[in-house]
Amino acid sequence: MNWITNYVRPTINSLFSRREVPDNLWTKCDECGTMLFHRELSDNLNVCTNCGHHMPIGARDRLRTIFDGGIFVEVAVPEPVADPLHFRDQKRYTDRIKDARKKTGEKDAMLVAEGEVGRTPVVVAVQDFSFMGGSMSMYVGNAIVAAAERAVALKRPLILFSAAGGARMQEGILGLMQMPRTTIAVQMLKDAGLPYIVVLTHPTTGGVTASYAMLGDVQIAEPNALIGFAGARVIEQTIGEKLPEGFQRAEYLLDHGMLDRVTKRTDLKDELVTIVRLLMQQSAPVKGDLPAPVTPAEPVPAENAPAAPADVDAPK
């Protein structure tokens, strides 16, 4: 009985029992609660297929979805001085940086890349909210300056995706100083006559909103993105009034003239291509390639044509 109990029965149960499903195959929508299959969600750019809620998307994934074929070349960003204030709260600032780099695999909260979007050469900068809340640091300031300089050197437009909770507190005044630095970088683009387009994603707040995120020639936002400087609760306490419904959301800002467009993530690439080519005074974007023309067969010369078969039924 021991052999049957200890070996045969577990083997049979393992063959016919239902296998457990890995937890990472399904994602629950924060808005409607629908369970979404990971491949379906990824194919829809992390937008809920049921209610249209825009879920977070990584900075590198964002670059892959924007550039043609997901192909791009990263632009080098100068490394700033590490921990200039020797800041420490519950943890040392250097330890927080190490943890964020290990978690995200990125150097800091901004990625800069160049490539083609709809066959249109551009430079793109993407803020990574998963890296310490996308906070504006000296590295982020260097990244925006590097992106602007690269765009001017190549005479390409700059597209920036913002996502931040404000300036990085561990860098103090040095983090806040990135506001005028990035403003000057944007002015470099304007002086060169190059378009600067900003896509505000959820959330974009604090000193980022008060600087480069609101200086675009065209301001686009994703649906229901939180955009503002101070928090809603702070504003209510300051003015002593109840704020209107939807305050600091993308649709509210569009209605009150702070944005030009609110565009779904799935439609964003086509819209960016159209806007960039209009501002660069280029021809209409190419939507696809026509099939190669079929080459007609060349006629065979009469002297090389095969002889007609003899009629076997003809009288001799």
Secondary structure, 3 states (H helix, E strand, C coil): CHHHHHHHHHHHHHHHCCCCCCHHHEEECCCCCCEEEHHHHHHCCCECCCCCCECCCCHHHHHHHHCHHHCCEECCCCCCCCCCCCCECCCEHHHHHHHHHHHHCCCCCEEEEEEEECCEEEEEEEECCCCHHHCECHHHHHHHHHHHHHHHHHCCCEEEEEEECCECHHHHHHHHCHHHHHHHHHHHHHHCCCCEEEEEEEEECHHHCCCHHHCCCEEEECCCCEECCCCHHHHHHHHCCCCCCCCCEHHHHHHCCCCCEECCHHHHHHHHHHHHHHHCCCCCCCCCCCCCCCCCCCCCCHHHCCCCCCCCCCCC
